Amino acid sequence: MPIYLSNLGMSIEKIGLILTAMLGAGAVLQKPMGRLIDSRPAKHILIPGFFLIWLGGFFFFAFKNFATFLIGRAILGVGVDASYWPAIGVCAKLTRKRSHGGSWALMTTGAAIAYGLAALIGGFLTQTFGIEQVLMGASVGALIVAVLLIPNKFLAKKGTSKYRKHQFIHMQNHRHK
């Protein structure tokens, strides 16, 4: 995305603001997102999250000016958080308390490998088809994931609302079975 914007003649400062909006939108919503994860089924957050990724990608290319780039990436930032943190919550519910660290490490490792592969594949596809098609394809991929999650019954179970906190450390007095 920064390369794409740079090729369009966008200044480094504006690109930095766009990246800040993307990351900042998710950061501002951490507390409300935690409450949602605790009280709602994962799919009620994941599906809108993937739709927001698609919408952010679509909006990003809609008008091609600084304001729409900024808004599109902010929407995408919220979508990324809404599609990542509920997955962590589901993982925590599936593992024993003493395994939370290991499961977190496994998920983080998997995410790092996926990011690395995506960068390599994205670079190849960008050289072959162009960066705009790759970014649009990634956006459409998020829409496909959202649609595929709709019938999922496992992710329709409630969150951990009985704990009133989304932090795993607060669950230390409760046993997982």
C-alpha positions in Angstrom: 0.0 0.0 0.0 2.7 2.5 0.8 4.4 1.6 -2.6 1.1 2.1 -4.4 0.5 5.5 -2.8 4.1 6.5 -3.4 3.7 5.6 -7.1 0.6 7.9 -7.2 2.8 10.8 -6.0 1.6 10.8 -2.4 4.0 12.3 0.1 5.7 10.2 2.8 3.9 12.3 5.4 0.5 11.6 4.0 1.3 7.9 3.7 2.4 8.0 7.3 -0.9 9.6 8.3 -2.8 6.9 6.4 -0.9 4.1 8.2 -1.5 5.9 11.5 -5.2 6.0 10.8 -5.2 2.3 10.0 -3.4 1.3 13.2 -4.9 4.0 15.3 -8.5 3.1 14.5 -7.9 -0.4 15.9 -6.0 0.9 18.9 -8.8 3.3 19.9 -11.3 0.4 19.8 -9.4 -2.0 21.9 -11.6 -1.7 25.0 -14.9 -1.8 23.2 -13.6 -4.7 21.1 -12.7 -6.6 24.2 -16.2 -6.1 25.6 -17.7 -7.3 22.4 -15.5 -10.4 22.4 -16.5 -11.2 25.9 -20.2 -10.8 25.4 -20.9 -11.9 21.8 -20.3 -15.0 19.7 -17.1 -14.8 17.7 -18.8 -14.9 14.3 -20.9 -11.8 15.2 -17.6 -9.9 15.3 -15.5 -11.9 12.7 -18.1 -11.6 9.9 -18.5 -7.8 10.2 -14.7 -7.6 10.6 -14.1 -9.3 7.2 -16.8 -7.2 5.6 -15.1 -4.1 6.9 -11.8 -5.3 5.4 -13.6 -5.6 2.1 -15.3 -2.3 2.5 -12.1 -0.5 3.5 -10.3 -2.0 0.4 -13.2 -1.0 -1.9 -13.4 2.5 -0.4 -9.6 2.8 -0.8 -9.9 2.6 -4.5 -13.3 4.4 -4.9 -12.1 7.9 -5.5 -8.3 7.9 -5.2 -7.7 11.0 -3.1 -6.1 11.5 0.3 -9.4 11.6 2.2 -10.7 8.4 0.8 -7.4 6.6 1.2 -7.4 7.7 4.9 -11.0 6.7 5.5 -10.6 3.4 3.6 -7.5 2.4 5.6 -9.2 3.4 8.9 -12.1 1.2 8.1 -9.7 -1.6 7.2 -7.9 -1.2 10.5 -11.1 -1.7 12.4 -11.9 -4.7 10.3 -8.4 -6.3 10.9 -8.8 -6.0 14.6 -12.4 -7.3 14.5 -11.2 -10.3 12.5 -8.0 -11.0 14.6 -8.9 -10.6 18.3 -12.0 -12.8 18.3 -9.8 -15.6 16.9 -7.5 -15.2 19.8 -10.5 -15.4 22.2 -11.7 -18.6 20.5 -8.2 -20.1 20.9 -8.2 -19.2 24.6 -11.5 -20.9 25.1 -10.2 -24.0 23.4 -7.0 -24.3 25.5 -6.3 -25.0 29.1 -5.2 -22.0 31.2 -1.7 -23.2 31.5 -1.5 -23.6 27.7 -2.6 -20.0 26.8 1.0 -18.9 26.3 1.8 -21.8 24.0 -1.4 -21.4 22.0 -0.7 -17.6 21.7 2.9 -18.4 20.5 1.5 -20.9 18.0 -1.0 -18.5 16.6 1.6 -15.7 16.4 4.0 -18.0 14.7 1.3 -19.0 12.2 0.5 -15.4 11.6 4.1 -14.5 11.0 4.5 -17.3 8.5 1.3 -16.3 6.8 2.4 -12.6 6.6 5.8 -13.7 5.1 4.2 -16.0 2.5 1.6 -13.3 1.7 4.4 -10.8 1.1 6.3 -13.2 -1.2 3.1 -14.2 -3.1 1.9 -10.6 -3.2 5.2 -9.5 -4.6 5.1 -12.1 -7.3 1.4 -11.3 -8.1 2.2 -7.5 -8.1 4.9 -8.0 -10.7 2.6 -10.1 -12.8 -0.7 -8.3 -12.5 0.0 -4.9 -10.9 -0.4 -3.7 -7.3 -4.0 -2.4 -7.7 -5.3 -5.8 -8.7 -3.5 -7.5 -5.9 -4.8 -5.1 -3.3 -8.4 -5.4 -4.7 -7.9 -9.2 -4.8 -7.0 -9.2 -1.1 -10.1 -7.1 -0.4 -12.3 -9.5 -2.3 -10.6 -12.4 -0.4 -11.9 -10.9 2.9 -15.4 -10.7 1.5 -15.2 -14.4 0.5 -14.1 -15.3 4.0 -16.9 -13.3 5.6 -19.5 -15.2 3.4 -17.9 -18.5 4.2 -18.1 -17.8 7.9 -21.9 -17.1 7.9 -23.0 -20.8 8.2 -20.3 -21.7 10.8 -22.1 -23.0 14.0 -18.9 -23.4 16.1 -18.2 -19.7 16.1 -21.8 -18.9 17.0 -21.2 -19.8 20.7 -21.2 -16.9 23.2 -17.9 -15.3 24.3 -16.6 -15.4 27.8 -19.1 -12.9 29.2 -19.2 -14.7 32.6 -15.6 -13.4 33.3 -16.4 -9.8 32.6 -12.9 -9.2 31.3 -11.3 -10.2 28.0 -7.8 -10.6 29.5 -6.9 -14.2 30.0 -5.1 -13.5 33.3 -8.4 -12.8 35.0 -9.5 -16.3 34.3 -6.9 -17.8 36.6 -9.5 -18.8 39.2 -11.6 -20.7 36.7 -10.9 -24.2 35.5 -11.1 -25.1 31.8 -12.5 -28.5 31.1 
